[in-house]
């Protein structure tokens, strides 16, 4: 009994796991009334904010009483509250960008925004181990997609140089837009992006940079501001900064941050 085990407490550093038993070699499992106290090594709750926190929990409850769990509407219609605007200003200030936009789901942040930013005649160059939300967002954009070897700036430069020289398929016209997409910390490897080298290459070839900080924001850097702070990178050198609230912030949703224009 290893996977999908139900828990009966908040996802803190230690949590209560409900024990199950099987009479058919684990083809089926039945819950018991027994509970085991276990060390939690499988949670995204990096900073413990999703647990029963003395600071966060009462404020969340008060906010739910005032605003309810959902607006039951889209942001465009009647779904934007003062909290959304306050959160966007807070995110922009925290990641040191002029503006931010929040989303209700982290996965959708990538898969929905990439088709808005990129389109036919554009080129996306993506790290081979980028998250599936990036892969699907890139595919849905209609842009041409090229992949470079994981965390290999030298291969990124090789791909960039080759694609700029060749231009668009069939017509060989210059690309309307080129964007390089990387992650701050790669979720499958736990490996830091070689961000300074990537930025230098993007500047050299005038490509936009898109940084996914789903796992790095809040987790690294002196004040938790992610890989830019950790590696001494100026956030002005990143065109689009993406992150989620589902990991370090212990909530749900995601954001993108960039210029207002």
Beta strands, then each sheet from edge to edge (+ up, - down):
strand 1: 14-21
strand 2: 30-39
strand 3: 99-103
strand 4: 122-127
strand 5: 144-148
strand 6: 177-183
strand 7: 185-186
strand 8: 191-192
strand 9: 208-212
strand 10: 240-244
strand 11: 254-258
sheet 1: 1+ 2-
sheet 2: 3+ 11- 10+ 9+ 6+ 4+ 5+
sheet 3: 7+ 8-
end
